[in-house]
């Protein structure tokens, strides 16, 4: 049911207002056969605001944040933002290395594909147990972590975007 709600929402239809959408099925079996189209049907539904909070929490760790977890340093937890469908936080960061880890445990952590990569306004790919990333200029940044899950709900990879 959430898939249909997502379609209505992505069309820009407001929540809690009944709406109708005209649809048809297009089918083809290859380049040599013509595409077939069904008759138009109307689907009516009332979109709703929905957010499924992921089971995992994600935190930024390393000298760019509060330091590597230990006696005094800890994860800076990024809250989940339903509208962005990402973990999102605006915070001051220091020059230094960092990574992300799930549930304050090193068993599941993300880093970049190459050591010392500096995230920016374009999404930087993340991989499990990847390399440390680096903030080169201290300042206040918005950190957006998008986590991709497999069919079983296990984190597989993601992207991070960091903007001033």
Protein Blocks (a to p, Z undefined) as FASTA:
>chain_A
ZZmmmmmmmnopaehiacdddddddddfbjkbccdddddddddddddddddddfbdcdde
djklnopadfkbccddddddfklopacddddddeddddddehhiakbccddfbehiacdf
bdcdddehiacdddfbgcdddddddddddfkopafbdcddddZZ
